[in-house]
Amino acid sequence: MSTFNRTTLVKVLEILDSSNAGEALAAAKLASTMLREAGLTWDDVLAPEIHGRAAQAPATRAIGAGPFGYRRDRELSPHEQFFMVLLSPRTPIEIKRKLRTWEARVLDGEITPQETQDLRFMYQSFVVG
């Protein structure tokens, strides 16, 4: 069964308008990953009603939904966790400000092991809850 969340996709796609090219690219990649994880294509999403292939799959193949419709059978990358923490309404504004200073390094894959651990903790606290 599909766990696709159109509202979340819209929030991610709004980031495409960012003047920061890296941020816009990261949003595009996150949007594509969201669709892939939900078993959808862009054709499915742009149709008047969403009818994904995953929704038609047998229930025995369904995997428990994670935050933002992601599958629970894999760990998210720091990049994915970063944007989910930023998009979460549960994330305090001061944490979002701190994360904005990490943005370029996260997008370039240059965060430290400690920052990766901190990001994982924030993801668990403010997204997974």
NORHUTA-V286372 format. One record per helix or strand of 2 or more residues. SS is the DSSP state (a for helix, b for strand). FROM is the first residue (numbers start at 1). LEN is the number of residues. Records with the same first field share a line. If there is no record, write none. Layout:
SS=FROM-LEN, FROM-LEN
//
This chain:
a=6-12, 21-18, 42-5, 54-3, 59-3, 67-3, 78-10, 93-15, 113-16
//
